[in-house]
Amino acid sequence: MKVSFYTLGCKLNYSETSQLQDQFQQKGHEIVRFGERTDIVIVNTCTVTENADTECRKIIRRALKTSPDAFIGITGCYAQLQPEEIASIEGVDAVFGTAEKLKIHSLITDFTKTDTPRIYVDELLEPSFDYAQSADSDNRTRAFLKLQDGCNYSCSFCTIPKARGASRSMPFADILNRIISLEQQGFYEIILSGINLGDYKDTEGKKFKDILTLISSLNIPVRFRIGSIEPNLVDNDILSIIAHSTNIVPHIHIPLQSGSSEILRKMRRRYTPHQYQDLVHSIHSYLPQACIGADVIVGFPGETDAHFEETCTFIQDLPFSYLHVFTYSERELTPAAAYDQKIPMNIRKLRNHRLRNLSSLKRKEFYQSQIGMHKIVIPESYDNSNGMWIGWTENYVRTQFHATPSIVQSPISVRLDSYDDNLEIVHASALHSLIEHPHKQFIPLLIQ
Ligand code: SF4
C-alpha cells in the first residue's frame, strides 16, 4: 500500500516519523509525499501548536481531498491528550497515543476505513524508550539522535509530561552503535536530542556528561551539537568537557522563559534569574566563541509591564546570540491555564515583537563578532538563483558562500567576510574542503 506522513511540532516528532516510515517500508509499503494519492495517511501531531484541533482538521481535509478512501491514523502528543476529540473528527479511522506511536503495525493489520474510529491510547504509566533518529532535512548532512524522552518536571505551562510521560533514556551501551551507524550513513553532524536531555539517566546510572565524555573520545569525522538543555542541568563539568573536546561544538541552547524571578516561580522553573545569569557567564568563560541561544515566553499570566521590562533588561545584559520567542497561550490540562491576571492578546503580541527585534540585534552583534574568523561549514542547500551554498558553522553562524553546485556536501573550511543585515546571514569565502584531508586534520579545525 502507499502511505504518506505529515508531522507537526518538535524535532523529536520528526525523528519518530522517520522511524515510522522505516517501519512501513520494511513491511513492504511505499512511502509517498503528503498530498499525493495514497492508501494510508499518518499524522504525527503536537500539543504545543496553537489551535491543534483546527490544524489537525485542516490536514485531514487536505489528505481526503486527494485520497478520499485513505485510512487516516492520528498519533502524537495531541492524540495522547485528546483522543476522543480527535476521534470525533470526520474521516479519522484510528487514534494512537505516544506509547502506541511506533507500534501502529502490530495494532492494525488491515488499514481499512471504519465507521467507528479505533482508539489506542494508554495512560503512559510505564512508558518505554522508543528509538528514533532522522535527517534534519532532505540534504542528509545533519541527523537528530534521540537519546532521551519524556519529562519529570512540572512547569506550569507545559503539557509535555502528560503527553510524553516520565523521563526515560536510551541505554548507554547502545549509543556508540547508533552514532557509528549515522556516520556510516554519511552524516557529518549529529544533534543530540531529547525532551529534557540533561536529565538523561540510564538504568546503569550513566548521566548526560558520560555521553559527552564518550563522544569526546571518538575519532570520527562527525561533529556533535547539543539540542537544548535545561539550565539547572548544565554544570562546570559539562562545560569543561565541551571546552576540551574537539568534536562537540560550542553552541548551547538553554531555555530561559523569563528574566523575572516572580514569573519563573509561577512557571515552576527550577532556577532563578541570578543562577541563570551565572551560568551564561560560565559558558562565556569556558567557551568564548560559543553561540548561546534561549527560549523566552511572553504574556504569561501575571506578567506585568514591569516583569516584562525586567526580562528585556536581563536579556540585553547577557551575551545571547539569538532568542526563540513564544507567545504564551493557554493549554488545557495545565495549572497555568487556570491562573488569573491573563494578559490581553494584543499585549502578548507586542511583547513578542519587541523580543524578536532584540533577538535580531543580538544575532547581528554575535555574527559581526565572528567576522574575519575561519570556521567549518557543512554545505546544506544550494540556491540556483545566486550560485550560493548555505550552511552553519560549528558555533551556529548561518553562512552563505560561492561554490559550484556539484561540490560534495562535506565539511568545508571558510573565512567569514561580512554580515548581511537584510538576510541575517554572513557572507563567507570557501577555502578548502576538509574531506580531501585525513580525519586528523578535520578535527583540529573544528575548534579554530
Ligand atoms: S522541562 Fe518543563 S517545559 Fe521542558 S518538557 Fe519538562 S515540563 Fe515541559
Residues whose N, C-alpha, C, O or C-beta is under 5 A from the ligand:
A	BS01	SF4	C151 Y153 S154 C155 C158 I160 I195
